[in-house]
Amino acid sequence: MKEFLEFIIRQLVEYPDEMMLSEIPSGKTTIFKLQLRQSDVGRVIGRNGQTIHAIRALLASSAARHGQRATLEIVE
């Protein structure tokens, strides 16, 4: 799942080398924390949050296939 998220987010941001994605497993739930350059945060969130909502929906679907749960948080 981490590679999947990295691929999607790297395509969206202007500075992909400065992106940091950390994975924190906690039982059946995995929390992904995303750190970006301030100018890239808006690109990932999208207009009215549509982009981040779509990314989170894809992540939840992928996790459900493996019998897990996953969330994505943007850390500023």
C-alpha positions as CSV (number, residue, x, y, z in Angstrom):
1,M,0.0,0.0,0.0
2,K,2.9,2.4,0.8
3,E,4.3,2.0,-2.7
4,F,0.9,2.6,-4.2
5,L,0.5,5.9,-2.2
6,E,4.0,7.0,-3.1
7,F,3.3,6.5,-6.8
8,I,0.1,8.4,-6.8
9,I,1.3,11.3,-4.7
10,R,4.6,11.7,-6.6
11,Q,2.6,12.2,-9.8
12,L,0.7,15.1,-8.2
13,V,3.4,17.1,-6.4
14,E,5.9,19.6,-7.9
15,Y,8.7,18.5,-5.6
16,P,8.5,14.7,-5.3
17,D,12.0,14.3,-3.8
18,E,10.9,16.3,-0.7
19,M,7.9,14.1,0.0
20,M,8.2,11.9,3.1
21,L,5.6,9.1,3.6
22,S,5.9,7.2,6.9
23,E,3.9,4.1,7.8
24,I,2.8,3.5,11.4
25,P,1.2,0.0,11.9
26,S,-1.2,-0.4,14.8
27,G,-2.9,-3.8,14.8
28,K,-5.3,-4.0,11.8
29,T,-5.0,-0.3,11.2
30,T,-2.2,1.4,9.4
31,I,-1.7,5.2,9.6
32,F,0.2,6.9,6.8
33,K,1.7,10.3,7.6
34,L,2.6,12.5,4.7
35,Q,5.0,15.4,4.9
36,L,5.2,17.8,1.9
37,R,6.5,21.1,0.9
38,Q,3.9,23.8,1.8
39,S,3.3,24.6,-1.8
40,D,2.5,21.0,-2.6
41,V,-0.1,20.5,0.1
42,G,-2.8,22.3,-1.9
43,R,-2.1,20.1,-4.9
44,V,-2.7,16.9,-2.8
45,I,-5.8,18.3,-1.1
46,G,-7.3,19.6,-4.3
47,R,-10.3,21.8,-4.8
48,N,-12.8,21.4,-2.0
49,G,-10.7,18.4,-0.8
50,Q,-11.7,16.2,-3.7
51,T,-8.2,14.9,-4.5
52,I,-7.4,13.8,-0.9
53,H,-10.9,12.3,-0.6
54,A,-10.3,10.2,-3.7
55,I,-6.8,9.1,-2.5
56,R,-8.2,8.1,0.9
57,A,-11.0,6.2,-0.8
58,L,-8.5,4.2,-3.0
59,L,-6.4,3.6,0.1
60,A,-9.4,2.3,2.1
61,S,-10.4,0.0,-0.7
62,S,-6.9,-1.4,-1.1
63,A,-6.6,-2.0,2.6
64,A,-10.0,-3.7,2.8
65,R,-8.9,-6.2,0.2
66,H,-6.2,-7.2,2.6
67,G,-8.5,-7.3,5.6
68,Q,-7.0,-4.2,7.1
69,R,-7.8,-0.5,7.6
70,A,-5.7,2.4,6.6
71,T,-5.8,6.2,7.0
72,L,-3.8,9.0,5.5
73,E,-2.8,12.2,7.4
74,I,-1.1,15.2,6.1
75,V,1.5,16.5,8.6
76,E,2.4,20.2,8.3
